[in-house]
Amino acid sequence: MKISLFLRLTFGLGIAIFIFASALRASLDEILAPLPVAEVASVSNAKIQSVQPVKSLRSVSTMQSLLESAPPAEEEAYRADAILASDVQQAITNELASHLRIAGDLTLVALRDLPDLSGYSQPFLVQLNNAPTSLSRGNLLLRFQVENEKGVLGEWTVPFRAHLFSEVWYPRAQLRRGELASPSDFESRAVDLLAEPNAVPAQLESLLRHEYARDIRPGKALVWSDLAERALVRKGDVVEVSAVTGLLAITMRAVAREDGSDGDLIVLRNIDSSKEFSARVIGESRVEVIF
């Protein structure tokens, strides 16, 4: 009896499991089954037709609205012949450079706004009413007036900061006292001469007939105190002496007792009599005595 009941329960449980497995498989097959080709195509086409044209139209519409809303190009702020502040500043600079006969690149920086003369037309003139006699480091107060075809437009006083840029000599290496000055010993650099007032301008003429008055190290601008007039006669040299009196000229030889540059009056000693006398240096190892 007990065995028969157990067999029935086992049989019933097996049937239930079979039915549940069959139902589960059918559901999975339906879920995983691919969509019909026609349906997929219609969905894809629907997406393409509903999305792509909208994007394109939106881009065109946006671009068109941007173009329509963009402001027109700004008109020129000033007339072509207007007197600008930069024109006035340059005219003041040119006038000051001409007045002082400056060698170098003069730059003036206005420390206060210059007058607004943009309502007036060129040409115009600037006149300095208190031009300085020289430039120095620091601020410069200038009083000037501006005039054009309508007459004097006004007079103003404006502070400026001046800069005077020029090329100067910079030693390439160590230079020794007594050596002849040569451009090959230097390179040129631009400096503000108002900050370096004693710097030697980078010109060949500034080195001609000069020698180094002391040892000079690189890294600093060459200054005038670094140079000395080149000695054409040196102490201890035997020089040729020309003695001129009227139409009579006598030539002899003497020993220099000191160095001398062109035009210097130096002391010499007569080789024969050992007497000392003075003569003027006129060239390399040459002096002249004039009675």
Backbone hydrogen bonds in HBPLUS format (Angstrom, degrees):
<---DONOR---> <-ACCEPTOR-->    atom                        ^
c    i                          cat <-CA-CA->   ^        H-A-AA   ^      H-
h    n   atom  resd res      DA  || num        DHA   H-A  angle D-A-AA Bond
n    s   type  num  typ     dist DA aas  dist angle  dist       angle   num
A0005-LEU N   A0001-MET O   3.11 MM   4  6.38 155.7  2.17 147.0 152.9     1
A0006-PHE N   A0002-LYS O   3.13 MM   4  6.31 153.2  2.20 143.4 150.3     2
A0007-LEU N   A0003-ILE O   3.03 MM   4  6.28 151.8  2.11 148.1 155.5     3
A0008-ARG N   A0004-SER O   3.11 MM   4  6.35 154.2  2.18 144.0 150.4     4
A0009-LEU N   A0005-LEU O   3.12 MM   4  6.39 160.7  2.16 147.1 151.8     5
A0010-THR N   A0006-PHE O   3.01 MM   4  6.19 157.1  2.06 145.3 151.8     6
A0011-PHE N   A0007-LEU O   2.95 MM   4  6.09 159.0  1.99 148.0 153.6     7
A0012-GLY N   A0008-ARG O   2.88 MM   4  6.10 162.5  1.91 151.0 156.0     8
A0013-LEU N   A0009-LEU O   2.97 MM   4  6.14 157.9  2.02 146.3 152.0     9
A0014-GLY N   A0010-THR O   3.08 MM   4  6.27 151.5  2.16 144.0 151.3    10
A0015-ILE N   A0011-PHE O   3.09 MM   4  6.39 158.0  2.14 150.3 155.4    11
A0016-ALA N   A0012-GLY O   3.10 MM   4  6.37 156.3  2.16 146.4 152.7    12
A0017-ILE N   A0013-LEU O   3.02 MM   4  6.26 159.0  2.07 147.4 152.7    13
A0018-PHE N   A0014-GLY O   3.01 MM   4  6.23 154.9  2.08 147.7 154.5    14
A0019-ILE N   A0015-ILE O   3.01 MM   4  6.27 160.8  2.05 151.0 155.5    15
A0020-PHE N   A0016-ALA O   2.98 MM   4  6.21 162.6  2.01 151.0 155.7    16
A0021-ALA N   A0017-ILE O   3.01 MM   4  6.13 161.2  2.05 148.9 153.7    17
A0022-SER N   A0018-PHE O   3.01 MM   4  6.19 155.2  2.07 146.5 153.2    18
A0023-ALA N   A0019-ILE O   3.04 MM   4  6.28 158.1  2.09 147.5 153.2    19
A0024-LEU N   A0020-PHE O   2.96 MM   4  6.17 159.5  2.01 148.5 154.3    20
A0025-ARG N   A0021-ALA O   3.00 MM   4  6.15 156.8  2.06 146.1 151.7    21
A0026-ALA N   A0022-SER O   3.10 MM   4  6.29 156.4  2.16 145.2 151.2    22
A0027-SER N   A0023-ALA O   3.08 MM   4  6.36 154.0  2.15 147.1 153.7    23
A0028-LEU N   A0024-LEU O   3.07 MM   4  6.33 161.8  2.10 150.0 154.3    24
A0029-ASP N   A0025-ARG O   2.96 MM   4  6.15 155.7  2.02 148.2 154.9    25
A0030-GLU N   A0026-ALA O   3.09 MM   4  6.31 151.3  2.17 143.1 150.2    26
A0031-ILE N   A0027-SER O   2.97 MM   4  6.24 154.5  2.04 147.9 155.2    27
A0032-LEU N   A0028-LEU O   2.91 MM   4  6.01 169.5  1.92 154.9 157.3    28
A0033-ALA N   A0029-ASP O   3.01 MM   4  5.77 121.3  2.36 133.0 145.2    29
A0039-GLU N   A0036-PRO O   3.10 MM   3  5.37 118.6  2.49 101.6 116.0    30
A0040-VAL N   A0036-PRO O   3.10 MM   4  6.44 161.2  2.14 157.7 162.5    31
A0041-ALA N   A0037-VAL O   3.00 MM   4  6.16 166.7  2.02 154.7 158.4    32
A0042-SER N   A0038-ALA O   2.95 MM   4  6.12 153.9  2.02 142.7 150.2    33
A0043-VAL N   A0039-GLU O   2.94 MM   4  6.20 154.0  2.01 147.9 154.9    34
A0044-SER N   A0040-VAL O   2.91 MM   4  6.15 168.0  1.93 156.0 158.9    35
A0045-ASN N   A0041-ALA O   2.87 MM   4  6.02 168.4  1.88 152.1 155.7    36
A0046-ALA N   A0042-SER O   2.87 MM   4  5.92 149.6  1.96 137.9 147.1    37
A0047-LYS N   A0043-VAL O   2.94 MM   4  6.22 155.8  2.00 150.3 156.1    38
A0048-ILE N   A0044-SER O   2.93 MM   4  6.21 165.3  1.95 154.9 158.7    39
A0049-GLN N   A0045-ASN O   2.78 MM   4  5.92 165.7  1.80 151.5 156.0    40
A0050-SER N   A0046-ALA O   2.85 MM   4  5.88 143.6  1.99 140.9 151.2    41
A0051-VAL N   A0047-LYS O   2.85 MM   4  5.77 134.5  2.06 146.6 156.2    42
A0052-GLN N   A0048-ILE O   3.11 MM   4  5.59 139.8  2.28 131.8 142.5    43
A0055-LYS N   A0051-VAL O   3.07 MM   4  6.40 159.3  2.11 158.7 164.3    44
A0056-SER N   A0052-GLN O   3.08 MM   4  6.33 166.7  2.10 159.5 162.5    45
A0057-LEU N   A0053-PRO O   2.84 MM   4  6.00 168.0  1.86 154.1 157.5    46
A0058-ARG N   A0054-VAL O   2.80 MM   4  5.90 154.2  1.87 146.7 154.8    47
A0059-SER N   A0055-LYS O   2.91 MM   4  6.16 155.6  1.97 150.0 156.0    48
A0060-VAL N   A0056-SER O   3.01 MM   4  6.28 166.9  2.02 153.7 156.6    49
A0061-SER N   A0057-LEU O   2.82 MM   4  5.94 161.5  1.85 148.5 154.5    50
A0062-THR N   A0058-ARG O   2.82 MM   4  5.96 158.1  1.86 147.4 153.5    51
A0063-MET N   A0059-SER O   2.92 MM   4  6.09 169.4  1.93 154.4 157.0    52
A0064-GLN N   A0060-VAL O   2.91 MM   4  6.03 159.6  1.95 148.0 154.2    53
A0065-SER N   A0061-SER O   2.90 MM   4  6.08 154.1  1.97 145.0 152.3    54
A0066-LEU N   A0062-THR O   2.89 MM   4  6.14 152.9  1.96 149.8 157.5    55
A0067-LEU N   A0063-MET O   2.93 MM   4  6.17 161.0  1.97 149.3 154.2    56
A0068-GLU N   A0064-GLN O   2.90 MM   4  6.09 155.0  1.96 144.8 152.1    57
A0069-SER N   A0065-SER O   2.86 MM   4  5.96 147.7  1.97 141.4 150.2    58
A0070-ALA N   A0066-LEU O   2.87 MM   4  5.88 123.9  2.19 142.3 155.2    59
A0082-ALA N   A0079-ARG O   3.20 MM   3  5.20 168.7  2.21 110.4 111.0    60
A0122-GLN N   A0081-ASP O   2.69 MM  41  5.36 145.5  1.81 152.3 164.4    61
A0083-ILE N   A0120-TYR O   3.05 MM  37  5.95 143.1  2.19 155.4 154.9    62
A0087-ASP N   A0084-LEU O   3.06 MM   3  5.19 124.6  2.38  97.3 111.3    63
A0088-VAL N   A0084-LEU O   3.13 MM   4  6.55 154.3  2.20 149.4 156.1    64
A0089-GLN N   A0085-ALA O   2.96 MM   4  6.23 161.4  2.00 151.0 155.9    65
A0090-GLN N   A0086-SER O   3.05 MM   4  6.18 159.3  2.10 143.0 148.2    66
A0091-ALA N   A0087-ASP O   2.97 MM   4  6.14 153.4  2.04 144.5 152.1    67
A0092-ILE N   A0088-VAL O   2.94 MM   4  6.21 154.2  2.01 150.1 156.7    68
A0093-THR N   A0089-GLN O   3.00 MM   4  6.24 159.3  2.05 147.2 152.8    69
A0094-ASN N   A0090-GLN O   2.92 MM   4  6.15 163.5  1.95 150.8 154.7    70
A0095-GLU N   A0091-ALA O   2.96 MM   4  6.08 157.2  2.01 145.0 151.4    71
A0096-LEU N   A0092-ILE O   2.96 MM   4  6.18 159.5  2.00 151.6 156.6    72
A0097-ALA N   A0093-THR O   2.94 MM   4  6.11 164.8  1.97 153.6 158.1    73
A0098-SER N   A0094-ASN O   2.98 MM   4  6.09 155.4  2.04 145.3 151.7    74
A0099-HIS N   A0095-GLU O   3.00 MM   4  6.14 153.5  2.07 142.2 149.7    75
A0100-LEU N   A0096-LEU O   2.98 MM   4  6.17 159.4  2.02 153.4 157.7    76
A0101-ARG N   A0097-ALA O   2.90 MM   4  5.66 115.2  2.33 132.7 147.8    77
A0102-ILE N   A0097-ALA O   3.15 MM   5  5.23 159.3  2.20 142.5 148.9    78
A0105-ASP N   A0165-PHE O   2.79 MM  60  5.01 178.6  1.79 156.6 157.0    79
A0165-PHE N   A0105-ASP O   2.99 MM  60  5.01 155.6  2.05 143.1 135.7    80
A0107-THR N   A0163-HIS O   2.79 MM  56  5.12 157.8  1.84 158.8 161.7    81
A0163-HIS N   A0107-THR O   2.88 MM  56  5.12 145.8  2.00 153.0 160.0    82
A0109-VAL N   A0161-ARG O   2.93 MM  52  5.09 155.6  1.99 140.4 148.5    83
A0161-ARG N   A0109-VAL O   2.88 MM  52  5.09 149.5  1.97 135.5 145.4    84
A0111-LEU N   A0159-PRO O   2.91 MM  48  5.56 174.8  1.91 152.8 151.2    85
A0120-TYR N   A0117-LEU O   2.94 MM   3  5.58 167.0  1.96 122.3 125.8    86
A0125-LEU N   A0147-GLU O   2.80 MM  22  5.41 157.4  1.85 159.5 167.2    87
A0147-GLU N   A0125-LEU O   3.03 MM  22  5.41 156.9  2.09 149.2 155.5    88
A0127-GLN N   A0145-GLN O   2.98 MM  18  5.40 162.0  2.01 154.9 160.0    89
A0145-GLN N   A0127-GLN O   2.98 MM  18  5.40 151.3  2.06 146.0 155.2    90
A0129-ASN N   A0143-ARG O   2.78 MM  14  5.47 168.8  1.79 152.4 155.3    91
A0140-LEU N   A0160-PHE O   2.64 MM  20  5.00 161.9  1.67 154.2 158.5    92
A0160-PHE N   A0140-LEU O   2.64 MM  20  5.00 154.7  1.70 144.5 153.8    93
A0142-LEU N   A0158-VAL O   3.09 MM  16  5.60 173.1  2.10 147.0 145.4    94
A0158-VAL N   A0142-LEU O   2.93 MM  16  5.60 154.7  1.99 162.5 162.2    95
A0144-PHE N   A0156-TRP O   2.88 MM  12  5.62 158.6  1.92 164.0 170.2    96
A0156-TRP N   A0144-PHE O   2.85 MM  12  5.62 162.0  1.89 166.9 171.9    97
A0146-VAL N   A0154-GLY O   3.19 MM   8  6.00 152.2  2.27 159.5 167.5    98
A0153-LEU N   A0146-VAL O   2.67 MM   7  5.56 162.2  1.70 152.0 158.5    99
A0148-ASN N   A0151-GLY O   3.04 MM   3  5.37 151.3  2.13 143.7 142.2   100
A0151-GLY N   A0148-ASN O   2.90 MM   3  5.37 164.2  1.93 118.6 123.8   101
A0193-LEU N   A0164-LEU O   2.67 MM  29  5.47 159.1  1.71 166.0 159.1   102
A0166-SER N   A0191-VAL O   3.00 MM  25  5.74 151.7  2.09 154.2 162.0   103
A0191-VAL N   A0166-SER O   2.97 MM  25  5.74 159.1  2.01 153.1 152.8   104
A0202-ALA N   A0167-GLU O   2.82 MM  35  5.41 169.1  1.83 130.4 128.9   105
A0168-VAL N   A0189-ARG O   2.80 MM  21  5.58 157.3  1.85 151.2 154.2   106
A0189-ARG N   A0168-VAL O   3.07 MM  21  5.58 151.8  2.15 147.4 155.9   107
A0169-TRP N   A0200-VAL O   3.20 MM  31  6.18 154.4  2.27 168.8 176.4   108
A0222-LEU N   A0169-TRP O   2.92 MM  53  5.56 171.3  1.93 151.5 153.6   109
A0170-TYR N   A0187-GLU O   2.79 MM  17  5.31 145.3  1.90 159.6 170.6   110
A0187-GLU N   A0170-TYR O   2.90 MM  17  5.31 151.8  1.98 145.9 154.2   111
A0172-ARG N   A0185-ASP O   2.88 MM  13  5.79 161.2  1.92 154.1 150.5   112
A0175-LEU N   A0216-ILE O   2.82 MM  41  4.94 168.1  1.84 151.7 155.3   113
A0216-ILE N   A0175-LEU O   2.83 MM  41  4.94 161.4  1.86 138.0 144.0   114
A0179-GLU N   A0176-ARG O   3.24 MM   3  5.85 165.2  2.26 131.9 134.9   115
A0178-GLY N   A0212-TYR O   2.80 MM  34  5.24 172.5  1.80 147.4 148.5   116
A0212-TYR N   A0179-GLU O   2.96 MM  33  5.70 154.6  2.02 156.6 164.2   117
A0181-ALA N   A0210-HIS O   2.99 MM  29  5.60 170.9  2.00 133.4 134.9   118
A0185-ASP N   A0182-SER O   3.04 MM   3  5.67 164.0  2.06 118.8 124.0   119
A0186-PHE N   A0183-PRO O   3.06 MM   3  5.56 166.0  2.08 119.1 122.2   120
A0195-ALA N   A0192-ASP O   2.94 MM   3  5.40 143.6  2.07 110.2 120.6   121
A0196-GLU N   A0192-ASP O   2.95 MM   4  6.25 139.8  2.12 142.5 155.0   122
A0199-ALA N   A0196-GLU O   3.22 MM   3  5.61 168.8  2.24 117.0 119.7   123
A0224-TRP N   A0198-ASN O   3.14 MM  26  6.06 143.5  2.28 154.8 163.2   124
A0200-VAL N   A0222-LEU O   2.76 MM  22  5.73 157.4  1.81 157.7 155.9   125
A0203-GLN N   A0201-PRO O   2.75 MM   2  5.61 132.3  1.97 111.8  96.2   126
A0206-SER N   A0203-GLN O   3.08 MM   3  5.54 140.5  2.24 108.4 118.6   127
A0207-LEU N   A0204-LEU O   3.09 MM   3  5.65 156.1  2.15 115.0 121.8   128
A0208-LEU N   A0204-LEU O   3.30 MM   4  6.55 137.7  2.49 147.9 159.7   129
A0210-HIS N   A0207-LEU O   3.20 MM   3  5.48 131.2  2.45 142.7 133.3   130
A0230-ARG N   A0209-ARG O   2.68 MM  21  4.97 175.7  1.68 127.9 126.7   131
A0211-GLU N   A0228-ALA O   2.82 MM  17  5.38 153.2  1.89 153.8 162.8   132
A0228-ALA N   A0211-GLU O   2.80 MM  17  5.38 149.7  1.89 156.6 161.8   133
A0213-ALA N   A0226-ASP O   2.78 MM  13  5.27 161.0  1.82 129.6 135.0   134
A0226-ASP N   A0223-VAL O   2.89 MM   3  5.51 158.2  1.94 117.8 125.2   135
A0227-LEU N   A0224-TRP O   3.08 MM   3  5.50 162.2  2.11 112.6 118.3   136
A0232-LEU N   A0260-GLY O   2.84 MM  28  6.04 130.1  2.09 138.1 149.7   137
A0285-SER N   A0232-LEU O   3.08 MM  53  6.06 160.4  2.12 134.8 140.7   138
A0233-VAL N   A0260-GLY O   3.03 MM  27  5.05 154.6  2.09 154.3 155.6   139
A0260-GLY N   A0233-VAL O   2.73 MM  27  5.05 149.5  1.82 152.0 149.2   140
A0237-ASP N   A0234-ARG O   2.93 MM   3  5.60 162.9  1.96 142.7 145.0   141
A0236-GLY N   A0256-ALA O   2.80 MM  20  5.22 171.3  1.81 139.1 142.2   142
A0256-ALA N   A0237-ASP O   2.88 MM  19  5.49 168.0  1.89 162.4 165.3   143
A0239-VAL N   A0254-ALA O   2.81 MM  15  5.56 157.5  1.86 164.0 169.1   144
A0254-ALA N   A0239-VAL O   3.07 MM  15  5.56 157.4  2.13 149.6 156.2   145
A0240-GLU N   A0285-SER O   3.10 MM  45  6.38 167.9  2.11 149.7 147.4   146
A0287-VAL N   A0240-GLU O   3.01 MM  47  6.33 165.3  2.03 167.7 168.0   147
A0241-VAL N   A0252-MET O   2.72 MM  11  5.19 175.3  1.72 156.3 156.1   148
A0252-MET N   A0241-VAL O   2.90 MM  11  5.19 156.4  1.95 146.6 154.4   149
A0242-SER N   A0287-VAL O   3.14 MM  45  6.45 154.3  2.21 136.8 144.0   150
A0289-VAL N   A0242-SER O   2.70 MM  47  6.02 168.9  1.71 159.4 162.1   151
A0243-ALA N   A0250-ILE O   2.63 MM   7  4.93 172.3  1.64 157.9 160.8   152
A0250-ILE N   A0243-ALA O   2.72 MM   7  4.93 161.1  1.75 146.0 152.7   153
A0244-VAL N   A0289-VAL O   2.95 MM  45  6.31 166.3  1.97 173.8 173.9   154
A0291-PHE N   A0244-VAL O   3.32 MM  47  6.55 172.7  2.33 168.4 169.1   155
A0245-THR N   A0248-LEU O   2.80 MM   3  5.25 170.2  1.81 164.2 166.6   156
A0248-LEU N   A0245-THR O   2.92 MM   3  5.25 151.5  2.00 138.0 135.7   157
A0255-VAL N   A0269-ARG O   2.99 MM  14  5.18 165.6  2.01 144.8 146.7   158
A0269-ARG N   A0255-VAL O   2.84 MM  14  5.18 148.3  1.94 140.7 151.3   159
A0257-ARG N   A0267-VAL O   2.87 MM  10  5.51 163.5  1.90 155.8 153.0   160
A0264-ASP N   A0261-SER O   2.94 MM   3  5.44 167.0  1.96 136.8 139.3   161
A0263-GLY N   A0281-VAL O   2.93 MM  18  5.14 161.4  1.97 135.3 140.1   162
A0281-VAL N   A0264-ASP O   2.86 MM  17  5.50 162.4  1.89 159.6 164.2   163
A0266-ILE N   A0279-ALA O   2.93 MM  13  5.75 157.3  1.98 172.9 166.2   164
A0279-ALA N   A0266-ILE O   3.04 MM  13  5.75 155.8  2.10 158.2 165.9   165
A0268-LEU N   A0277-PHE O   2.80 MM   9  5.51 166.3  1.81 168.3 172.3   166
A0277-PHE N   A0268-LEU O   2.97 MM   9  5.51 151.9  2.05 143.1 150.7   167
A0270-ASN N   A0275-LYS O   2.68 MM   5  5.24 173.9  1.68 157.9 157.7   168
A0274-SER N   A0270-ASN O   2.76 MM   4  4.74 133.4  1.97 129.3 138.9   169
A0280-ARG N   A0288-GLU O   2.97 MM   8  5.29 166.0  1.99 147.9 144.0   170
A0288-GLU N   A0280-ARG O   2.82 MM   8  5.29 143.2  1.96 137.7 149.6   171
A0282-ILE N   A0286-ARG O   3.01 MM   4  5.77 167.6  2.02 137.7 141.8   172
A0286-ARG N   A0283-GLY O   3.24 MM   3  4.96 158.4  2.28 117.4 110.9   173
